[in-house]
């Protein structure tokens, strides 16, 4: 039986500038997911149907229900925390 063991990142606090990055990453996570589904032949549909390959989530990120956005945000947030926990630093280039 599979027993997931994600790295414990509860001791990591992200600086404000990385918190702001979370939403952009979450949107990109959704877009990457959508591109993958479309490539697999999925299309928009009122309800999810694996046989017909339809899903109501093939819509722009800003149109998603908050519950779906929260899922993508959590993925982004935990990924950023893991990067910091592993000792990496993230910095923005000056424009």
C-alpha positions in Angstrom: 0.0 0.0 0.0 1.2 3.5 -0.9 2.1 5.6 2.1 2.8 9.2 1.0 5.6 10.9 3.0 5.8 14.6 1.9 8.7 16.6 3.4 7.5 18.4 6.5 7.6 22.1 5.7 5.6 23.3 8.7 8.7 25.0 10.1 9.1 27.2 7.0 7.8 30.7 6.8 7.9 32.3 3.3 8.9 35.9 2.9 6.2 38.2 1.6 7.6 38.4 -1.9 7.4 34.6 -2.2 3.8 34.6 -0.9 2.9 36.9 -3.7 4.5 34.5 -6.2 2.2 31.7 -5.0 -0.8 32.9 -7.0 1.2 33.2 -10.3 2.5 29.6 -9.8 -1.0 28.4 -9.0 -2.3 29.8 -12.2 0.5 28.2 -14.1 -0.1 24.9 -12.4 -3.7 25.0 -13.7 -2.6 26.0 -17.2 0.0 23.2 -17.3 -2.7 20.7 -16.2 -5.1 22.0 -18.8 -2.6 21.7 -21.6 -1.9 18.1 -20.6 -5.6 17.3 -20.5 -6.3 18.9 -23.9 -3.3 16.9 -25.3 -4.9 13.8 -24.0 -8.2 14.6 -25.8 -10.2 16.1 -22.9 -12.7 18.8 -23.6 -14.9 21.1 -21.5 -18.1 19.5 -20.3 -20.7 20.3 -17.6 -19.6 17.4 -15.5 -16.5 15.2 -15.3 -16.8 12.1 -17.4 -13.7 10.0 -17.7 -15.2 7.9 -20.5 -16.1 10.9 -22.6 -13.1 12.8 -21.4 -15.0 15.9 -20.3 -14.4 18.1 -17.3 -15.9 21.4 -16.1 -12.4 22.5 -15.1 -11.1 23.3 -18.6 -11.7 27.0 -18.0 -9.4 29.9 -17.3 -7.9 29.9 -13.8 -9.8 33.1 -12.8 -13.1 31.3 -13.6 -12.3 28.3 -11.4 -14.3 27.8 -8.1 -12.3 28.9 -5.1 -11.9 25.2 -4.0 -10.0 24.4 -7.1 -7.9 27.5 -6.9 -7.1 26.5 -3.3 -5.8 23.1 -4.5 -3.5 24.8 -7.0 -2.4 27.4 -4.4 -1.6 24.7 -1.9 0.6 23.0 -4.6 2.4 26.2 -5.3 2.8 27.1 -1.6 4.1 23.7 -0.6 6.5 23.7 -3.6 7.9 27.1 -2.6 8.3 25.9 1.0 10.1 22.8 -0.1 12.5 24.8 -2.2 13.4 26.9 0.8 13.6 23.9 3.2 16.1 22.3 0.8 18.3 25.3 1.1 17.7 27.0 -2.2 17.0 30.7 -2.5 14.7 32.4 -4.9 15.3 35.9 -6.0 13.8 38.1 -8.7 16.0 39.7 -11.3 15.8 43.5 -11.5 13.9 44.7 -14.5 
